[in-house]
Amino acid sequence: MPDSRPIGVFDSGLGGLTVAKAIKAKLPNENIVYLGDTARVPYGNKSTLLVTDYATQIINFLLEENAKLIVVACNTASALALPALQSEFQVQILGVILPGSKAAVHATRNKHVGVIGTIATINSNAYSQALNEIDSSIQITAQACPLFVPLVEEGWLNGPVPSEVTASYLKSINVANVDTLILGCTHYPLLKPMIQEHVNDNTVLIDSAETVAEEAAIILLEKKMSADSSNKGLLKCFVTDSPVQFESIAERFLGYSLDNVRTVPIH
């Protein structure tokens, strides 16, 4: 029996659209409900308690929208709140950290993996723990890149300023001879060409969005929750603050323009 209920995806802002796009590409028949918490972005400088509270409110909203699977498309929320959310809700909740870590362990040749992310994600050590649980011999070099999110949201994806910032952030990654680098924030795929330019030759970049989409596909198949194969999946977007900026920047993430983005009060 096909299950036409949507996949719920959320992030602190726009970054999770890279995950929604990857899910749409992998599962074109699935409906997606996306919520960007634009009123309270960024999460990267907030406490575990506050991020967990925000995420709980958002999941309740997505469940009201009848979501059959929840994807926490936010590395900070995945790092700080995922276990608490998974124990609180009956619905299956998928984070971005474990799928990205699995892909990195699979890809590395010299067992030295780098992680870049927000200050909160890096300080949480969530990636280090996940990587070491999969393979305890993995060496990890982590680097917080707090300026990357504002650069992406302002559309500064190339040119001398992002180039200088990227070179500075990736210095420690390159010195450590990392051969696989996890983009530990859903905004970072937009800076992929810039990051690739500044890492050592042959460094593999791991985009969590793609690995999460693959994991979601497996879950739907195993739980027999897939939509009808003739269904043309729709993407419905909500924000918690003015949708105007969201709509204009969303095109950069998705490759097409969004309309009918609705504002919802979350509390």
MONORTA-V508534 format. One record per run of one state. SS is the DSSP state (alpha for helix, beta for strand, coil for the rest). FROM is the first residue (numbers start at 1). TO is the last residue. If there is no record, write none. Layout:
ss = (SS | SS)
from = (FROM | FROM)
to = (TO | TO)
This chain:
ss = (coil | beta | coil | alpha | coil | beta | coil | alpha | coil | beta | coil | alpha | coil | beta | coil | alpha | coil | beta | coil | alpha | coil | alpha | coil | beta | coil | alpha | coil | alpha | coil | beta | coil | alpha | coil | beta | alpha | coil | beta | coil | alpha | coil | beta | coil)
from = (1 | 7 | 12 | 17 | 27 | 32 | 37 | 48 | 65 | 69 | 73 | 75 | 89 | 92 | 95 | 97 | 108 | 112 | 118 | 119 | 125 | 126 | 135 | 139 | 145 | 147 | 154 | 160 | 176 | 180 | 185 | 188 | 199 | 204 | 208 | 223 | 235 | 240 | 243 | 255 | 262 | 264)
to = (6 | 11 | 16 | 26 | 31 | 36 | 47 | 64 | 68 | 72 | 74 | 88 | 91 | 94 | 96 | 107 | 111 | 117 | 118 | 124 | 125 | 134 | 138 | 144 | 146 | 153 | 159 | 175 | 179 | 184 | 187 | 198 | 203 | 207 | 222 | 234 | 239 | 242 | 254 | 261 | 263 | 267)
